Amino acid sequence: MQQARVEGPAWKLSQTTPSVRWKRTRDFYKKLSKNKLSLTGGYIVLFYLCIAVLAPVLPIADPFKIDLVHKLQTPSLQHWMGTDDKGRDILSRLVFGTRISLSVGFVSMFMGAIIGTFLGLVAGYYGRWVDTIIMRVIDVLLAFPGILIALAIVSALGASLINVMVAVGIYTIPLFARIVRGSTLSVKRLEYVDAIRALGATDVTIITKHIMPNILSPIIVQATLRLGTAILTVAGLSFLGLGAQPPSPEWGAMLSNGRDFLFTAPHIAVFPGLAISTLVLAINVFGDGLRDALDPRIRK
């Protein structure tokens, strides 16, 4: 007897042709482009990504070269953003600092997303005592402000970018876990999931092939928004001396160094501050637009 094919969202995702996927991508971009502010934020983020990738080949000065003769120079044609207290070119340090900030932000965000998504899937799918244990641990982590958890972890492990990534990744886990758990609870109650289970599909197959593809939208949106928070937290920890250590051209460390010259050479702190605020604002604005574009409740 031929088995009837089960229709559901996961089947539609798995059977899309390249032309259908291209049409969906085009429709998604058209919907995202309706929000001009969000699209602008996306282009700014793309600009920063390009700078981070092309930093080694750009015609800029050595970000580590010390030139005490030309220290504390204001912006000029030779040094577009001036020099710091050791004569290093601020523009080149900002460019290479983009690589550090984005790399640390992405790694810590992905760390929290992967672990949090796994915990949320397990808790939402199996429920009962598994859900109770996992969510109580998540509640304990949520009871403390994220920055305090990060400070405690970095203080215990020592000041370094690796420890900062671990700290930011750990305090990001609860947010993904709760979002994924709620989405999993909604999807697993759908009829097509019961039908697939009745046909003999294993739990791993159901979770990876039929639940996970249908809860990607909130995960993507949350990941985008958390990237900005991760970059801001890393910069804050470096500003306090718990992250990147000299002479690393990390934005938070540069900002911390510039606070001693706010009245004599304010450009040392102004440009790193502008870089941090512009990138984080662009990521948050883009994330808001991405959330609207991926929200099924407002799709036409």
Secondary structure, DSSP 8 states (H G I E B T S, - for coil): -------SHHHHHHT--HHHHHHHHHHHHHHHHTSHHHHHHHHHHHHHHHHHHHGGGSS---TT---GGGTT--S-SSSTT-B-TT--BHHHHHHHHHHHHHHHHHHHHHHHHHHHHHHHHHHHHH-HHHHHHHHHHHHHHHTS-HHHHHHHHHHHH-SSHHHHHHHHHHHHHHHHHHHHHHHHHHHTTSHHHHHHHHTT--HHHIIIIIIGGGSHHHHHHHHHHHHHHHHHHHHHHHHTTSSS-TT---HHHHHHHHGGGTTT-THHHHHHHHHHHHHHHHHHHHHHHHHHHH-GGG--
